[in-house]
Amino acid sequence: MFNFKITAKSKETRARAGIINTAHGSIETPVFMPVGTLASVKSVSSEELVSAGAGIILGNTYHLYLRPGCDVINLFSGLHGFMNWDRPILTDSGGFQIFSLAKLAKISQEGVSFQSHIDGSSHLLTPEKAVEIQNCLGSDIMMCLDNCIAYPSSRDEAMDALKLTTSWAERCKKAWDNGSKAALFGIVQGGMFKDLREMSVKALVDIGFSGYAIGGLSVGEPKDIMLDIADFTLPELPDNKPKYIMGVGKPEDIVDLVALGADMFDCVIPTRNARNGQLFTNCGTINISNSRFKYDKKPVEHGCECYTCRNYSRAYLRHLYMSKELLAYRLNTIHNITYYIGLMKSMREAIIENEFEVFREKFYNSLVTKKKD
Amino acid sequence: MFNFKITAKSKETRARAGIINTAHGSIETPVFMPVGTLASVKSVSSEELVSAGAGIILGNTYHLYLRPGCDVINLFSGLHGFMNWDRPILTDSGGFQIFSLAKLAKISQEGVSFQSHIDGSSHLLTPEKAVEIQNCLGSDIMMCLDNCIAYPSSRDEAMDALKLTTSWAERCKKAWDNGSKAALFGIVQGGMFKDLREMSVKALVDIGFSGYAIGGLSVGEPKDIMLDIADFTLPELPDNKPKYIMGVGKPEDIVDLVALGADMFDCVIPTRNARNGQLFTNCGTINISNSRFKYDKKPVEHGCECYTCRNYSRAYLRHLYMSKELLAYRLNTIHNITYYIGLMKSMREAIIENEFEVFREKFYNSLVTKKKD
């Protein structure tokens, strides 16, 4: 069921436009996936996601495994039925969140043992278990359990994590072979060491996956290092498979990474920052709490077709935000998701028209005019 | 522009169905007005209110005067433009919230001086100022400044408050005469003393208003006293004007008060309780956090046409609520508002069909089956 086709390639960069087909329909790439941690993209409904143009969302296995749990989601034959979302879903493996949220996470060859951040209960996540949970979630694209390390890390640490990631990837593939309907993506690790990234790619390609993700970026490293590692690693991955950069990023990062050949992105920035009052526009970000918006009758962005911009002024959004009204978080989130998805769509069109570099120049020129408005 | 027509009367009770016409369209009575304190019915959009069947909402003058302030709302020619709501709006006078929220509220013949609960700034609300602010808000139905007292209160306290309310009502009427486009309602006070209620009604009717509200109920008194005072006061009010019971109440209270001849209601119960997980059904309330809903695939109420019930299960709503997901508050609120407005609609139909008592019996019988489900 799962396949990936490249529709167009930019001549001057490595940017490409494609289509991913899944059991829940097709996704046009490059694509941004809003994060729906707990079976909800915070503050917005499934209908609003569709209106904002979202073609796929991401669910977090760690969170959903703990709450509501697989027994509940199983009753609905997976996340789609549970949360009333009928487009594709990608699920992470749970590993990243265990390291960042759970208590007493301990890594062994077998897997990761941890205590729930909610009730302290003890759990063991193995590669096999990660696949089993993602099967239960009804994921369209599942991710291998990986060992993501912090920045900076020593070469030895990066090597150890890479070896473990490779061994877990093999076990995930084996568990997945046992009748999963979803696609399975491998995750490249190797820290900021190019030879280790190369080693990781080769090992994963030998195992063979439906797509490949680059993990371990956006973990605190400077942007030039992130781009350098992505620039090195992306062309190493098979061109006929989707290439996914995990957890990145700002609009500028995404534009640069698309130029380097990345197809898929997820990040909490548009949704989390919306809840903190930060709104994205073609001229950069604005913070809606700023007093200069108190009497501003304009929409967040002139010409934006999102529900928020079609119906509400900056003055109203500022008022809601200052008053901590729940509607504030939703209206801000709708705008930011629409912005991110519109950005992906513009890039896709530019690639197809073979005008990606023109687009990129315009995109950066527009950012420079920031705060003029 | 403003007028009220009675469409049908129940033969066995004092219940009546009518139509109120305003500059922003007509409202079918009996009507429930969701509370939109700060230019937002908490967690829901204007479109969702329309889908839930809301014909009119209430705005709180005290809150809106302090935040965002009349200068901001003036830019949008009133609340309608500011919050993107084109149906009628009723605004209270601000008095009730000053007594319950503001610091150092001091009542004099002139008005109420108080300090903002937000920044401590000093203000004076006079009857003239209350009308001026409500004019600026672009209200369709504005309320006179009144002096609402706590329960229990002595006869002397009730008498003093009633006299002040009458004097303020005269001044509101005079200020309103000066070119307001809205309707102006008088508010009956008099505590739990029937002769004082009668005195208040007579004084207000002498001044002459577009409609009459009964204030000072639901301030802590037992339900039988509330109903007794309403039962006494409602028939004293002119039958050709809308009769509004302020701040009430539970569905049972509203059904009983409609039977006694009340036309209009507002209350935070459906919206506030939604945010605390309490959902209204024909068989009584449920609390969605209850563990018995963990695996419950049913909607909140079978046959309910609200967005929430059409799309989501109790298990999903429970999960969202337990996870403190923002979507929980919205989905719960949509259901509860739909329930309240559906209840009003059912009563109206029953009155028109002259089957109000049959309806009321069914309504109570259904409540008795509570928690069977």
Interface residues (C-beta under 8 A of the other chain):
Chain A: L38 A39 S40 K42 S43 V44 S45 S46 R67 P68 D71 V72 L75 F76 F82 M83 N84 K294 Y295 K297 N311 Y312 S313 A315 Y316 R318 H319 L320 M322 S323 E325 L326 L327 Y329 R330
Chain B: L38 A39 S40 K42 S43 V44 S45 S46 R67 P68 D71 V72 L75 F76 F82 M83 N84 K294 Y295 K297 N311 Y312 S313 A315 Y316 R318 H319 L320 M322 S323 E325 L326 L327 Y329 R330
